[in-house]
């Protein structure tokens, strides 16, 4: 195996095909740690783990690419071809007569010399365990093991053994395998504070999205996030498999790649199924003992079993445990009964060190009135990136043109296809709206008669197939847009004209905050906490009301009295309105628009989304819903153990 083969193999493994060309450029000095900066910023000059040992500092003048890894100790000269690369590191060229042929590897403040012809596995292990190791850097081999590879074999296996077989051939397999048992480095007290967030999955759910918003905005040189997810253990053949065993059978989920790019790691435990309590406890105990010392904080967002795993984490030495309630309800039937039972220990203090909730209603549902009233529950509203969602007419036009709905009135909803979101009711309300306009013989909604009516649904989930079938049965296939999950969901809010959100239960839905930021009128169910009613854009109705009442409310909001009573505009002229935007132009009648600077929006008038954007932004940020401010607050808490003020 030649130097070129080794060099090319490493570059392929670390950078993937997308960045291979740039990585191969001899002007770009390497360093395994570059994987983060390359993928995030394209900066190929300032990320180094391996340096020339004669300088003991980051060397940006090297022009040897990945071969910096193999630089010899004698003045920075290249290692000889015979003993270069992985051959030298793993000491397989025994019998070589060169006494000075050795390589020095630096990680943070630690340096180890690896000599040709010797077993260097202990040297490599030693560099990871030294007290001066920079915990914010990830070792070369740890990075390869956990990097976001496009090679299916590496992704599924995640092991160095598989990686070496793929890129370095069978000959290197034995030598690389020795590194598989290198112990995990401890992070507590070194580098950034690491917080473990516990979820069921890492799909595009509300709680997951809110934590990822914080993760993107928090100072990751001080705070780093890892994630623990739950995976079906059946195919492993074990009742309490390890995290590595579960990750090998787990499929990729929505936020996986971004978490890796931001510097986090994903771990797994078997899913709790009701009849595996002993195995679940055993797996959790094994997990926290295996990674003892890695996390200062464990924050449980999956509260159905948090009363099990948070005490186990505490017993394993985790300094701070947090229960974070994200929902004010549970699923119907036996599953909901079991969830309530499993959460019951949180009715008293001590099950976790801190009790968080996204709303007062969610806190009372899980922790009880007494703990909320006593101040033992910290209410942290679900924050979003407000500026990202503010109304943008250019984006609106782009999305609507791409979907072919330029002149349509678009009713929107964002949410997972799950029982709680009440999608069946949404479809029936929309169908009733179509019927009411079709049968509007009194011409109450005449101004809407010539405009297409569309329903835009963003999200995925287990009930999506059932909802598509309902749409088909009702003959509305061309009227309902199933958009699935979208990374640019903020742009789709711009394309909507109204937001419908009749959930059966929620915690504090960030989607309603996002919709308000986009300037949308929102009709929500009265089961949702009033803490989401930040502006007069929000109105609410009871789910006891039928679909017709909800449909009438939406149409009346779209065509308020001031539009119905437009002086000087004949009904005949109203028929020729070609877009919903024209309605406001008719109302303004050429007058100069006045920007609203109050702390709330006026009630009972047609609101222009551009005109009110600044006011909406001010209101939502003042209400604590801006993620940038919340990220600062949470970083303070993670470091201090208490909130500012």
C-alpha positions in Angstrom: 0.0 0.0 0.0 1.6 3.2 -1.2 1.7 6.7 0.4 -0.6 7.9 -2.2 -3.1 5.2 -1.5 -3.1 6.0 2.2 -3.3 9.7 1.6 -6.2 9.4 -0.9 -8.0 6.9 1.4 -7.9 9.3 4.4 -9.0 12.2 2.3 -12.0 10.3 0.9 -13.0 9.1 4.3 -12.8 12.4 6.0 -14.0 14.8 3.4 -16.2 12.7 1.1 -16.6 13.2 -2.6 -18.0 16.7 -2.3 -14.9 18.2 -0.8 -12.3 15.8 -2.1 -11.1 18.2 -4.8 -10.4 21.0 -2.4 -8.8 18.6 0.1 -6.5 17.2 -2.5 -5.2 20.6 -3.3 -1.6 20.7 -2.0 -2.1 24.3 -0.9 -4.6 23.2 1.6 -2.8 21.8 4.7 -4.8 19.2 6.5 -5.6 18.1 10.0 -8.3 15.6 10.8 -10.2 18.2 12.9 -10.8 20.1 9.7 -13.9 18.0 9.1 -16.0 20.4 11.2 -14.7 23.7 9.7 -14.7 22.3 6.2 -18.4 21.3 6.3 -19.5 24.5 8.1 -17.5 27.3 6.7 -15.2 25.9 3.9 -12.2 27.2 5.9 -9.3 24.9 4.9 -6.6 26.7 6.8 -7.3 27.0 10.5 -8.4 23.6 11.9 -5.5 21.4 13.1 -5.0 18.6 15.5 -1.7 17.2 14.1 1.2 19.6 14.0 4.9 19.4 13.4 6.4 18.4 16.7 9.4 20.8 16.3 7.0 23.8 16.4 4.4 22.6 18.9 1.9 25.1 17.4 -0.6 25.2 14.6 1.3 25.3 11.4 -0.6 26.8 8.5 2.3 26.6 6.0 2.3 22.9 5.6 1.5 21.9 2.0 1.3 18.1 2.5 -2.4 17.8 3.1 -3.4 14.7 5.1 0.3 13.6 5.1 0.9 16.1 7.9 -0.4 13.3 10.0 2.7 11.3 9.1 5.3 14.1 9.4 8.5 12.8 10.9 10.2 14.3 13.9 13.5 15.2 12.3 12.9 18.8 11.2 9.6 18.2 9.6 10.9 16.0 6.8 8.5 13.5 5.2 8.4 10.0 6.6 10.1 7.6 4.3 7.9 5.8 1.8 8.7 2.4 3.3 7.5 3.3 6.8 4.9 6.0 6.1 1.3 6.5 6.8 -0.7 3.9 8.8 2.1 1.4 8.4 4.4 3.5 10.6 1.7 4.5 13.1 0.7 0.9 13.8 4.3 -0.3 13.8 3.9 -3.1 11.2 7.2 -2.5 9.5 9.2 -4.5 12.0 12.9 -5.1 11.4 13.4 -1.8 9.7 16.9 -0.5 10.4 16.0 3.2 10.5 16.5 4.3 14.1 15.4 7.9 13.6 12.3 7.1 11.6 9.4 8.1 13.9 6.3 10.3 13.8 5.0 12.7 16.4 1.3 13.3 16.9 0.0 16.3 18.8 -3.5 16.7 20.2 -4.1 19.9 22.1 -1.2 20.2 24.5 -0.3 16.5 24.4 2.3 14.9 22.1 3.3 11.3 21.6 6.2 9.9 19.5 5.3 6.8 17.5 8.3 4.8 16.4 8.7 2.6 13.4 8.8 -1.1 14.1 7.0 -0.9 17.4 3.5 -1.5 18.7 2.2 2.0 19.2 -1.3 1.3 20.4 -0.4 2.3 23.9 1.2 5.6 22.7 -2.0 6.4 20.8 -4.2 5.5 23.8 -2.0 7.6 26.0 -2.4 10.8 24.0 -6.2 10.6 24.5 -5.9 10.1 28.3 -3.5 12.9 29.2 -4.8 15.5 31.6 -3.7 18.4 29.3 -5.6 17.0 26.3 -7.8 19.7 24.7 -11.3 18.3 25.2 -12.8 20.5 22.5 -10.7 18.6 19.9 -11.7 15.2 18.7 -9.0 12.7 18.0 -8.2 11.6 14.5 -9.6 8.2 14.9 -12.6 9.2 17.0 -13.4 11.7 14.2 -13.1 9.1 11.5 -15.4 6.8 13.4 -18.1 9.4 13.9 -17.7 11.6 10.8 -20.6 12.0 8.4 -19.4 9.7 5.6 -21.3 9.2 2.4 -20.0 5.6 2.3 -22.9 3.4 3.3 -20.6 0.7 4.9 -18.9 3.2 7.2 -22.2 5.0 8.2 -23.9 1.7 9.1 -21.0 0.1 10.8 -19.3 3.3 12.3 -16.2 1.3 13.1 -12.5 1.9 12.2 -12.3 -1.7 11.2 -14.9 -1.1 8.5 -13.3 2.2 7.5 -9.9 0.6 7.1 -11.2 -2.2 5.0 -13.0 0.2 2.7 -10.2 2.6 2.2 -6.9 0.9 3.2 -7.4 -2.7 2.1 -7.4 -6.0 4.0 -3.8 -5.6 5.1 -4.5 -2.6 7.4 -7.6 -4.2 8.9 -5.8 -6.0 11.7 -3.7 -3.0 12.7 -6.6 -0.6 12.8 -8.7 -3.0 14.8 -6.4 -2.4 17.7 -7.8 1.1 18.1 -11.4 -0.2 18.6 -10.8 -0.5 22.4 -9.4 2.9 23.0 -11.5 4.2 26.0 -13.7 7.3 25.7 -12.0 10.5 26.7 -13.5 12.3 29.7 -15.0 15.7 29.1 -16.1 16.9 32.5 -14.1 20.0 33.5 -12.2 20.0 30.2 -13.3 22.1 27.2 -16.9 23.0 26.8 -19.6 21.7 29.1 -21.4 18.9 27.5 -25.2 18.5 27.9 -26.9 15.3 27.0 -30.4 15.8 25.6 -32.7 12.7 25.8 -35.3 12.2 23.1 -37.3 9.4 21.5 -36.1 10.3 18.0 -34.4 13.1 16.1 -37.2 13.8 13.6 -38.6 17.2 12.8 -40.7 17.4 15.9 -41.5 20.5 17.9 -39.3 19.7 20.9 -36.4 18.6 18.7 -36.7 21.7 16.6 -36.6 24.0 19.6 -33.5 22.3 21.0 -31.8 22.5 17.7 -32.6 26.2 17.5 -30.8 26.7 20.8 -27.9 24.5 19.6 -27.4 26.6 16.5 -27.3 29.8 18.5 -25.5 28.8 21.7 -21.7 29.5 22.1 -20.4 26.0 21.3 -16.9 26.8 22.5 -18.5 26.9 26.0 -21.5 24.5 25.7 -21.8 21.4 23.5 -24.8 19.2 23.0 -25.0 15.4 22.6 -28.2 13.4 22.0 -29.5 10.2 23.4 -32.3 8.5 21.3 -34.4 5.4 21.8 -34.2 2.5 19.2 -36.1 -0.8 18.8 -33.7 -3.4 20.1 -35.4 -6.5 18.6 -33.0 -7.1 15.7 -29.9 -7.0 18.0 -31.1 -10.2 19.7 -30.3 -8.6 23.1 -32.6 -7.1 25.8 -30.1 -4.5 26.9 -27.8 -3.8 23.9 -25.1 -1.2 24.0 -25.3 2.2 22.3 -22.9 1.1 19.5 -25.0 -2.0 18.8 -28.1 0.0 18.5 -26.6 2.7 16.3 -25.6 0.0 13.8 -29.2 -0.9 13.2 -30.6 2.7 13.5 -31.6 4.5 10.4 -30.5 8.1 9.8 -33.0 10.7 11.2 -33.7 14.3 10.2 -31.2 16.2 12.5 -28.4 13.6 12.5 -26.1 15.3 9.9 -26.5 18.7 11.4 -25.7 17.5 14.9 -22.5 16.0 13.7 -21.5 19.2 11.8 -22.1 21.2 15.0 -19.9 19.0 17.0 -22.4 16.8 18.8 -22.6 13.0 19.1 -25.6 10.7 19.0 -26.0 7.8 21.4 -28.8 5.2 21.7 -30.6 3.1 24.3 -33.3 0.5 23.7 -36.9 1.8 23.5 -39.1 1.3 26.6 -42.1 -0.9 25.7 -43.8 -1.3 29.0 -42.9 -5.0 29.4 -39.1 -4.4 29.5 -38.7 -2.2 32.6 -35.9 -4.3 34.0 -34.0 -4.4 30.7 -34.5 -0.7 30.2 -33.1 0.1 33.6 -30.2 -2.2 33.0 -29.4 -0.6 29.6 -29.6 2.9 31.1 -27.4 1.9 34.0 -24.8 0.4 31.7 -25.0 3.4 29.4 -24.3 6.0 32.0 -21.6 3.9 33.7 -19.9 3.4 30.3 -19.8 7.1 29.6 -19.3 8.3 33.1 -17.7 11.7 33.3 -18.7 12.8 29.8 -21.7 14.9 30.7 -22.2 17.5 33.4 -25.9 17.8 32.6 -28.6 15.4 31.4 -31.8 17.1 30.2 -34.7 14.8 29.6 -37.3 16.0 27.0 -38.8 12.5 26.8 -40.6 12.7 30.1 -42.5 9.5 29.8 -39.5 7.6 31.2 -37.5 10.5 32.6 -38.4 9.4 36.2 -36.4 6.2 35.3 -33.3 7.5 33.5 -32.7 10.8 35.3 -32.1 9.2 38.8 -29.9 6.6 37.1 -27.8 9.3 35.5 -27.6 11.1 38.8 -26.4 7.9 40.5 -23.7 7.5 37.8 -22.2 10.9 38.7 -24.0 13.4 36.5 -23.9 16.7 38.3 -27.2 18.2 37.1 -30.4 16.5 35.9 -33.3 18.3 34.3 -36.8 17.2 33.4 -38.2 19.4 30.6 -41.9 19.0 29.9 -42.9 19.9 26.3 -46.6 18.8 26.2 -49.7 19.5 28.2 -51.4 16.2 27.2 -50.9 12.5 26.4 -52.1 10.1 23.8 -55.5 8.6 24.2 -56.1 5.1 25.5 -53.8 2.8 27.5 -50.6 4.5 26.3 -51.7 7.8 27.9 -52.6 6.1 31.1 -49.2 4.5 31.3 -47.5 7.8 30.5 -49.3 9.6 33.3 -48.3 6.8 35.7 -44.7 6.9 34.7 -44.6 10.7 35.1 -46.2 10.6 38.6 -42.9 10.8 40.5 -42.5 14.3 39.2 -45.5 15.4 41.4 -42.9 15.8 44.2 -39.5 17.4 44.4 -36.3 15.4 44.0 -36.9 13.1 41.0 -34.6 15.6 39.1 -32.5 18.5 40.2 -34.5 21.0 38.1 -38.1 21.0 36.7 -38.6 22.9 33.4 -41.8 23.3 31.3 -42.6 25.1 28.1 -45.8 26.6 29.5 -47.6 26.9 32.8 -50.3 24.6 31.5 -47.7 21.9 30.6 -46.0 22.3 34.0 -49.3 21.9 35.9 -50.2 18.8 33.8 -47.0 16.9 34.8 -45.7 18.5 38.0 -49.0 19.5 39.6 -50.3 22.9 40.7 -48.4 22.9 44.0 -44.9 22.8 42.5 -45.8 25.3 39.8 -47.4 27.7 42.3 -44.4 27.4 44.7 -42.0 28.5 41.9 -40.2 25.1 41.8 -41.0 24.8 38.1 -39.1 27.1 35.6 -41.3 28.1 32.7 -39.1 28.4 29.5 -41.2 29.3 26.4 -40.4 27.6 23.2 -38.3 30.2 21.4 -37.7 30.6 17.6 -35.5 32.6 15.4 -37.9 35.5 15.0 -36.0 37.4 12.3 -36.0 34.3 10.1 -39.8 34.1 10.0 -40.7 37.8 9.5 -42.8 38.5 6.5 -40.9 38.7 3.2 -43.0 39.4 0.1 -40.1 38.4 -2.3 -39.9 35.0 -0.7 -43.7 34.7 -0.8 -43.7 35.3 -4.5 -40.9 32.8 -5.1 -42.6 29.9 -3.2 -46.0 30.6 -4.6 -44.6 30.7 -8.2 -42.7 27.4 -7.6 -45.9 25.7 -6.5 -48.2 27.3 -9.1 -50.4 29.0 -6.6 -49.8 32.6 -7.4 -53.4 33.8 -7.1 -54.6 31.3 -4.5 -55.8 31.9 -1.0 -53.6 29.5 1.1 -54.7 28.1 4.4 -51.6 26.6 6.2 -50.7 24.2 8.9 -47.3 23.0 10.2 -47.1 19.9 12.4 -46.5 16.2 12.6 -49.2 13.9 11.4 -50.1 12.7 14.8 -53.4 12.3 16.8 -52.7 15.5 18.8 -52.5 17.7 15.7 -56.1 16.8 14.7 -55.4 16.7 10.9 -58.8 15.0 10.2 -60.5 18.0 11.6 -58.3 20.4 9.5 -59.4 18.6 6.3 -63.0 18.7 7.2 -62.9 22.4 8.0 -61.2 23.1 4.7 -63.7 21.0 2.8 -66.5 23.1 4.5 -64.8 26.3 3.4 -64.8 25.1 -0.2 -68.5 24.2 0.1 -69.4 27.5 1.7 -67.8 29.6 -1.1 -69.3 27.3 -3.8 -72.8 27.8 -2.3 -72.4 31.5 -1.4 -75.6 32.7 -3.1 -75.8 35.7 -0.9 -72.4 36.8 -2.2 -71.0 37.4 1.3 -67.6 36.1 0.2 -68.0 37.4 -3.4 -64.5 38.9 -3.3 -63.1 35.3 -2.9 -65.2 33.7 -5.6 -62.6 34.0 -8.3 -59.6 32.9 -6.3 -58.4 29.3 -5.9 -58.5 27.9 -2.4 -55.6 25.7 -1.3 -54.6 23.9 1.9 -50.8 23.6 2.6 -49.7 21.0 5.1 -46.1 20.7 6.2 -44.9 17.8 8.2 -44.8 14.0 8.2 -45.9 11.3 10.6 -47.7 8.0 11.1 -51.1 9.3 10.2 -50.1 10.9 6.9 -51.3 8.0 4.8 -54.8 8.1 6.4 -55.1 11.9 5.9 -54.1 11.5 2.2 -56.8 8.9 1.8 -59.4 11.2 3.4 -58.5 14.0 1.0 -58.9 11.6 -1.9 -62.3 10.5 -0.6 -63.5 14.1 -0.4 -62.3 14.8 -3.9 -59.7 17.4 -2.9 -56.5 16.0 -4.2 -55.8 19.1 -6.3 -56.6 21.5 -3.5 -54.4 20.0 -0.7 -50.7 20.4 -0.9 -48.7 17.8 1.1 -45.3 19.4 1.5 -43.6 16.8 3.8 -40.8 18.1 6.0 -39.0 21.2 4.8 -35.7 22.6 6.1 -36.8 26.1 4.9 -40.2 26.0 6.5 -39.9 29.7 7.3 -40.3 30.4 3.6 -43.5 28.5 3.3 -45.1 30.6 6.1 -44.6 33.5 3.7 -46.7 31.8 1.1 -49.7 31.3 3.4 -52.6 33.6 4.0 -54.0 32.1 7.2 -52.8 29.6 9.8 -55.1 26.9 11.2 -54.1 24.9 14.3 -56.9 23.0 16.0 -54.7 20.7 18.2 -56.3 18.5 20.8 -53.4 19.2 23.2 -50.0 21.0 23.1 -47.3 22.3 25.4 -46.5 25.7 23.8 -46.5 25.2 20.0 -43.6 27.1 18.5 -45.4 26.9 15.1 -48.0 29.4 16.3 -45.2 31.8 17.3 -43.6 31.3 13.9 -47.0 32.0 12.2 -47.4 35.2 14.1 -43.9 36.3 13.3 -44.8 35.8 9.6 -47.8 38.1 10.1 -50.5 35.4 9.7 -53.9 35.4 11.3 -54.1 32.2 13.4 -57.2 30.3 14.5 -56.3 27.8 17.2 -58.2 25.5 19.6 -58.9 26.6 23.1 -57.1 23.6 24.4 -53.8 25.4 23.7 -52.2 27.5 26.4 -53.0 31.2 26.3 -49.3 31.9 26.6 -49.1 31.5 22.9 -51.5 34.5 22.3 -48.8 37.1 21.9 -50.6 39.3 19.4 -54.1 40.1 18.3 -53.4 37.9 15.3 -54.5 34.9 17.4 -58.1 33.8 17.9 -59.4 30.6 19.4 -62.4 28.3 19.2 -63.6 25.3 21.0 -63.3 21.9 19.4 -66.9 21.4 20.5 -67.8 23.7 17.6 -68.4 21.9 14.3 -66.4 22.2 11.1 -68.9 24.7 9.7 -68.4 27.2 12.6 -64.6 27.0 12.2 -64.9 27.4 8.4 -67.1 30.5 8.8 -64.7 32.0 11.3 -61.8 31.7 8.8 -63.7 33.1 5.9 -64.9 36.0 8.0 -61.4 36.7 9.0 -60.2 36.6 5.4 -63.1 38.9 4.4 -63.7 41.2 7.4 -66.4 43.8 7.6 -64.2 46.6 6.3 -63.7 44.7 3.1 -67.4 43.9 2.8 -68.2 47.5 3.3 -65.6 49.0 0.9 -67.1 52.3 -0.1 -67.0 53.1 -3.7 -66.3 49.6 -4.9 -69.1 47.8 -6.8 -69.7 44.1 -6.4 -69.0 43.8 -10.1 -65.5 45.2 -9.6 -64.9 42.9 -6.6 -65.3 39.9 -9.0 -62.2 41.0 -10.9 -59.7 40.9 -8.0 -56.9 38.6 -9.1 -55.0 38.1 -5.9 -55.5 38.4 -2.1 -52.9 41.2 -2.0 -55.2 43.4 -4.1 -57.7 43.6 -1.2 -55.4 45.7 0.9 -54.6 47.9 -2.0 -58.3 48.6 -2.5 -58.6 49.3 1.3 -55.7 51.7 1.4 -57.2 53.6 -1.7 -53.8 55.0 -2.5 -53.2 56.6 0.9 -49.8 56.5 2.4 -49.4 53.6 4.9 -48.7 54.4 8.5 -46.2 52.2 10.3 -47.5 50.8 13.6 -45.1 51.4 16.5 -47.3 50.4 19.5 -46.7 47.4 21.7 -49.7 45.6 20.2 -51.5 45.3 16.9 -54.8 47.1 16.4 -57.9 44.8 16.6 -60.8 44.7 14.1 -59.0 46.0 11.1 -57.3 44.5 8.0 -53.6 44.2 8.7 -50.9 44.5 6.2 -48.1 42.0 6.9 -45.3 44.4 5.8 -46.7 47.3 7.8 -46.9 45.3 11.0 -43.7 43.3 10.8 -41.6 45.5 13.1 -44.3 45.6 15.8 -44.7 41.8 15.7 -41.0 41.3 16.0 -40.9 43.6 19.0 -43.8 41.9 20.8 -42.4 38.4 20.3 -38.9 39.3 21.4 -40.3 41.1 24.5 -42.3 38.0 25.3 -39.2 35.9 25.5 -39.6 34.0 22.3 -36.4 35.0 20.5 -34.0 32.1 20.4 -30.8 34.2 20.3 -31.6 35.7 23.7 -32.8 32.3 25.1 -29.5 30.7 23.9 -27.6 33.2 26.0 -29.8 32.6 29.0 -29.5 28.8 28.7 -25.7 29.0 28.4 -25.6 31.1 31.6 -27.7 28.4 33.3 -25.6 25.5 32.1 -22.5 27.1 33.4 -23.8 28.6 36.7 -26.6 26.3 37.7 -29.1 29.2 38.0 -30.7 31.8 35.8 -29.6 35.5 35.5 -31.5 38.0 37.5 
